Amino acid sequence: MNRISFYVLAVMCVFLFPSCGDDTNLASKLWAELDLDATPNTLTAKEKKAGWQLLFDGKTTNGWHGYNMQGIPDVWKAEDGCIVVHGVGGGEEQDIITNGVYRNFAFTVEYKLSLGSNSGIIYQVKEDTKYTYPYETGPEFQLADDSNRLPERRIPSLQSHGANYGMYAPTSQPYHPADEWNRLMIVVKKNRVTHIINGVEVVNYEKYSDDWRQLRDSGKWSEFPDYGKFDEGHISLQNHGSKLWFRNIKIKLL
């Protein structure tokens, strides 16, 4: 192939098959598509044009159900424009998941922690009665009010706020204190996964890389043989015995 033909093919690849292009700045581009001052639980013209969809209408839990259940567990309520979990104790078997399954996507949500809370958002979840909890199959974006947990219950970096729980520690923790709103984004494009908090990238990893396989096989997830096995799945909001608020839940298919 001569040089001219190569460049023509490269240009065609970028325009006809965007996935062939450079995804280095994909997460920041997706974040820039959001209208951060929009009325909660709505889509602006800018967001609609970019392809964002609502996963919460601000009034009901339509589009969600309990893991391996029909309907919504009692600890979850749609109130005051939020999906609120009122969990006490443990109860991860009462997680809720999206009705839809997603493969390549950007997911964003505003969330608010209560004092000392501990929860998470789990993605690429396989729903099957052979599993009790979503975390048996899907990676987790950890949500935890680390600063207000009792010293003896404070958790190491692999389990701190923003982490890919048990796998990758966050490079920073740019989240606001309990009782203040934060916004996160999870971007999954093929095997590249990015966690963002308030516009700051805190985790970036490549699924199935040598590093990823070593971490999965040597840590907590070695006890869960199907962890990370699925590339398409539900997205889950976790009940971990803490009160949390979620709103402005949106997704974009990539």
C-alpha positions, 0 to 999 in steps of 0.5 A: 500500500502506498503512502497516499492510499494509507492516509486516505484509508485512515481518514475514511476510518475516522469518519466512517468508523469513529471507534477506529479514532483516538479515544484518548479524550473520550471521557472529557468530551462526554463530560463536556456534553452535559449541561451541569446547570440543567433542571434535575432529571431533564435533558436539555436540547444540547444533551438530546442532540448528543444522544443522552437518555434519562434513566430516572424520570424524577418521580417513579422507579420506572426502568429499574427493578430489584436484582433477581426480583420483580418490582422494587425492594422496600428500602428504595423510594422515589421521593423529592426528585431522587431515588433514595435508599433507606437501607439499614445494616447490610442488604446488598441482595436488595440492590436495584438494577436497570431494566436495560443492559449496556455494553459500550456506554457513558453513565452519569448520576448526581449523588449525595452521601449521608454521614459515614455512608458506604455504597457503590454503583456496579456495572456490567452486571449479570442478572441470574439466580445463580448469583446473590449479589450484583458485585459477584459479576460486575465491577464497582465504582465505590461511594464512601464518606471516608472522612466520617467513618469511624477510624476502625472502619476506614477502608484502604485505598482500593476500597475508598471513594471513587475506586474500582473496588478491590482493583484500582485505587483512585488517583485523587478524591475530588468529591464534596462532603456528605450532604452535598451533591456530587456528579460522577461518570463511568465510561466503558468503551470496549475494554477501556473503563474510566471513572470521573468525579466532579469532572476529574478522572480518578480511575482509568483501566483496561479490562483483560490487560495483564495488570487487570488479570493479576489484580482480579486473580490475586485479590478479593475477586479470586473468590468470585470466578465470574467477576468481570466475566461479562462485557454487557450487563445491567447497572446497579445502585447498591444498598449497603445499609446507608442512606444515599440520594441519586438524581439526574441519572443519564446514559449515552450509548457509545 
